[in-house]
Amino acid sequence: MKMGKTRKNKTVSDTVCEIHKFSGYAVLSNCFVRSTKLGCSAIGLLGRVMDLPPKWIFSKAGLIAICPDGETAIDSALADLKEWGYLEIEVKMPNENPTGRIQTVYKFYEYSAKDTSIPQYDYELETFMVDNAVLNRVKKTDNYTMISSKLLRNKELPNKLLGFLLKVLSLPDY
């Protein structure tokens, strides 16, 4: 029996990302999937984020672990999402946080009024909150695509390819 270093599980309690989903598949809004402002990498990353388990502790290191793209590509996709209004990053000061520490809150959106490349749909947002994240999703009454969670959780599929595939799958049958 080898004796070595014991690896301690790391959690990032000072990062918040709210995510809510159905099991087995993800229902993604076509608003972000069909955007011509977002690159395929950003679309693929947002699709993955929308499918994360509710108790997933959001961090860039966690995204790097589930995506084969690497840190630079993840940073670029997050910047793209932020630029077009699909991601807001809020920093809470110690006096605004029960832990008394600085906390980063990542707020992901499926729809952005800032992105003029998509039709301005009448939509209603649903906001979900969990321990480590905030997710703002378009209420699914129409204009959505159901995607297998197995596809979204495939760690070998680069975000750029996933984003392209999501675009194709979101197109009407005709």
N, C-alpha and C positions, 0 to 999 in steps of 0.2 A: 504494500500500500504506500503510495507516494504521499509525502507530507509537503505541502506547498502553501503558498499564500491563499488565504480564504478571501474570495472576492465578495465584497460588500455590495448589496443592491443599492443603486443610487436612485433617489427620487428627487424631483424638483418641485418642492412644495410652494415655491414662490413664482410659479408660472401657471397661468390659468388659460384653458382652452375649452370651450363648451361645445360638445358634440352630441347629437342625438340621432338614432337610426333605427331602422327595422332590421330584424335578423335575416340572414341569408341573402339579402339583396339590398341595394341602395336605390333610393328614388332620388334622382338628381334633377335639379331644375335645368331646363334647356337654356335659361338665361345666361349662365356662365359658360356652359358647354358650347354654345353657338357664337360666343363673342369673337369678333375679329380683332379686338384690341389685345386680348390675352394670347400669349404664346401657348403652344401645345403643352409645354412643360408646366406652366402655371395651371392650365386646365386639368392636367393629369394629377398634379399635387393637390389641388382643391377637391377633386373627386375622391382622392385617397383620404383626405382629412374628413370629408363629409361621411365617410364610411368607418371612421375609427370607433372603437368601442367607447361607450360613455365614460368609463373609468380610466381611459388612457391618459397618462400624465404627459401633456404636451411639452415638447422641447425640440429644438433643432436637432439635437443629438438623436432623439427618438425618430425623427423623420429620416435622418441619414441612415439609421439602422433598418428602416423598412423600405427604403428606396435605393436602387443601385446607382443613382445619379451622382452622388458625392456632394460635399458641403457647398462648393461654389455654385453648382446648379440649383441646389435647394435655396440658397441665399438669393439667387437671381429670380427664381420662381416666386418666392415670398415678396421680393421687391416689386415684381410685376403685379401681383395680387394687391399689394398696398397702393401702388400707383393708380390702379383703376378702381379702387374702392371696394374690393372684395375682402380686404383685410385691414383691420384697424389694430394698432398696438397701443395699449394704454399702460402707463407705468404708475402704479399706486405707491405712494410714499408710506413709510412706516406707520404714521398716524392714521392712515386710511385702511390699514390691513390688520386683521385680528392677530396675526403672528408677530406684528411689530417690525416686520422686515419689508424691504422694497419688493414689490410683486409686479410681474409683467403679465398682462392679460391680453391674449390674442383673441380677437373677435373676427370670425370668418362669416362671410355672407355669400349666399348663392346669387344674389341680385345686387346690382349697383346702378344707382341713378347716374353715376359719373360716366358709366360706359354707354356711350351713345351709339355703339355699333349694333346693339340689340334693340328690338322693338320695345317701346315703353309700355309694358303690359300693365293691366290692372292686376295688382297682386296684394297679397296679405302676408306679412312675415310672421313666422312662429319663432319665438325665442325659447331656447332650451338652456338650462343651466345644470352643470354637474360640478363635481369637486374641482376639476382642473381646466375647465374650458367653458366658453360661451359660443353657441352656434345659433346663427340667425338664418333660418331657412324659409324659402318660399312655400306657402301653404299649398299642398299638392292637390289641386282640383283639375288642372290641365297643364299642358306645356312642360311635361317632365319625361324622363327616360328611366326605366328600371334597368339596373345593371347588377350582375352577379357580384357579390362581395368577394368571391374567389378571384375574379379578375382584378378588382381594385386592391386586393391584398397580395397579389403576386409580386414578390420581392425581386424578381428577375426582370420585370417589365419596366423599362425606363419611363419616367413621367412624360417625356415628349411623345413616345409611342402610345402610351395610355391616353394622353390628351387627344391625339389624332383619332384613336379608336373610339373614344367617347363621342367626338364630333360626328363620325360616320354612323355610329349606332343611334344617335339622336335624330338623324334625318328621317323624314316621313317615309313610309313604305313605298310610296309612289315616286 
